[in-house]
Amino acid sequence: MAAKTVSEEEVKRLKETGFLNLRGTDNFSARVIAVNGQLTTDQVRRLADAADRFGDGRLMMTTSQAVEILGIPYDRIEECSAFIKETGLMLGGTGPRVRPIISCKGTTCQYGLIDTYELAEEIHHRFFEGYRDTKLPNKFKIAVGGCPNNCAKPDLHDVGIIGQRIPHPDTGKCKKCKKCQIESVCPAGAAARTEDGILCIDEARCIHCGRCVGKCPFGVTDESTPGYKLYIGGRGGKHTAPGYALGRIFTDKDEALNTIDRILHYYMKYGKPGEYFQQTIGRMGFDQVEKALLESE
């Protein structure tokens, strides 16, 4: 293996552009952003061609749903970058900025309550691209989940947004069935019956998963409202910490996205250099942070 000749300053500069150094060498990997983890067939062919032409013939999927082209020599980086961008692909996703958006397959999943592909793409354009030149105290990760199953682990990200379905039971239609379909299908144990046999949903236990909607043959749970639940301050890595759930379910998508905007501005204003958002919340106090986010214009 040849000795490394590229300076640390140059390695740092290239990392900002999406090229990561293989330690101890002059070889790099190019991190290519795949919105929602999706690529067109033309883009896949271009990445395969790039891996053969500039790298060592390998592609790697990352945990952030990006693709890395491995083994690119330092003197081929500029050429490789131009070749990749010809199909509209972006390089990057490193440093103290908004990172590539993570999304589950809620759009096509049987349990999905929202169109996660559409929402994640909107978040990608608004926050990943829109804040691309904005330096934050530390990296900032956003994840989209289609339902409370939590497959994409939104609550372990700086911001997690989870699809919800809020039931509006019409207990006047309840027939006091011997076996209640709603009670049997509820995974959270939130559906129960009163002493009179009438269906009752415990809002404190309901996780808004939507499993009960439309399940009653008499229409008790036919009505519902879609929504979005936001978690803030989650953290993975060596010091894993679950995020805090904001005490409100957003029923308007734009309102939820505007809240993410406020979250980023709050972090920019109060976060200390190098501090994770989870640490900022711990220092400021969740109650104070939540009040600022939900009461601000």
C-alpha positions, 0 to 999 in steps of 0.5 A: 500500500502506497504511503499517504501524501494528501494533507489533512487540510485537503482531506478535510476540504474533500470531506465537505464535498462528499469525498471521504478518505480511506485512512492511511492512503490517497484513496477516497470514497464518494458519498452519493445522495439517494433521495429516499434511498431511491435511484433511477436506472440511469443513475444506477448505471452511472454509479456502476460506470463511475465505480468501474472507471474511477474506483475499484468496482465496488458500491456500498449502501450506507446506513443513511440510505446513500451510496458510496463509490469506493477506492477513488484515487485522489487525482481522479476525484474532480473527474469523478465528481463531474461524471456523477453530477451529470445525471443530477446526483448530489454528493455530500452528506457530511459535516455539521449540517443537516444530513441526508433524510432517512425514510421508511417504506411507509408509502408501500407498507401495509401499515403506512399511514402517510406517504413517506416517500413524498414527505421525505422528498419534500423534507430533503429539498427544504432542509437538506438542500435548503440548509446545505450551506448552513453550518450547525453546532453538530450534525443534524439527522432527520428521519421519517416513519410511516407509522408507530412501528418505528422501523426507521427509528425516528425517535433516535434522530435529532428530529423524527416525524411519524405518521399518525391516524387519530380515531374518532369513535362514534360510541352511539353506534356500538352494539356491545358485541360479545367479541369487540373487533376494535378491542381485539385488534388494538396493539396498545391495549387502548381499546376496552369496554365500559361496565355497560359494554360500550367501546371506550378508547383510552387516549393516554394509551392510544398510539394512533397506529390506525389499526382500529380504523374501519374494523368495526362492522357497525362503523364505530371507528370509521372516522379518523384524522391523519397526523404527524408526531414529532420527536426531538433530540434523539441520538444514536451512536455510543450514547444512545438516547430516545427523543422527546415527543412534542406534546401535540399531534400535528394534523397539518403537514405544513405546520409540522414542517414549519416546526422543524424549521423552528427547531433548526433555528433554535439549535442554531441560536442556542446550541454550542459548537460541537454540541448535539441537539440532544445535549442542547435540550438537556442543558436548556430543559425540554419543557423550555424548548417545547414551549419555545417551539410550540408557542413561537410564530 
